[in-house]
Amino acid sequence: MKGLTKERMIQIIQANFGDGEVILERESRLKTMWDQFGDDYFIEHNEWTLTKKNENWKE
């Protein structure tokens, strides 16, 4: 499953949406962001565990 940290999600939203812009749940840019920048997570011992860091993200 794709996942992002809160901090990374905030950075992506700030870079891709304007101040005051309404972001709807079906916004195609959100799907693109998950596909492009999301890390892979898997549930292990009842916790989400990072299994593969996305190489597209530049810290």
C-alpha positions in Angstrom: 0.0 0.0 0.0 1.3 3.5 -0.8 1.8 5.9 2.0 3.3 9.3 2.8 4.5 10.8 6.1 2.4 13.9 7.2 5.4 16.2 6.6 6.0 14.9 3.1 2.2 15.2 2.3 2.2 18.8 3.5 5.2 19.6 1.3 3.6 18.0 -1.8 0.3 19.8 -1.2 2.0 23.2 -0.7 3.9 22.7 -4.0 0.9 21.6 -6.0 -2.1 23.5 -4.7 -2.7 27.2 -4.2 -3.6 28.8 -0.9 -7.3 28.6 -0.3 -7.8 26.1 -3.1 -10.4 23.4 -2.3 -9.0 19.9 -2.7 -11.7 17.4 -3.5 -11.5 13.8 -2.6 -11.5 12.7 -6.3 -8.7 15.2 -7.2 -6.6 13.5 -9.9 -3.5 15.3 -8.8 -3.7 13.5 -5.4 -3.8 10.1 -7.2 -0.8 11.2 -9.3 1.1 12.3 -6.1 0.5 9.0 -4.4 1.7 7.1 -7.5 4.7 9.3 -8.0 5.9 9.9 -4.4 4.3 7.3 -2.2 6.5 4.8 -0.3 5.4 1.2 0.0 4.1 0.1 3.4 2.9 -3.3 4.7 1.3 -4.3 8.0 3.7 -6.2 10.1 3.1 -7.0 13.8 0.0 -4.8 13.7 2.0 -1.7 12.5 2.6 -0.1 9.2 6.2 -0.9 8.2 8.1 0.8 5.4 9.1 -1.9 2.9 10.4 0.2 0.0 11.2 3.9 -0.1 10.2 5.7 -3.2 13.3 6.9 -5.1 11.4 9.8 -6.9 11.4 11.8 -3.7 14.4 14.2 -3.3 14.9 15.1 0.4 
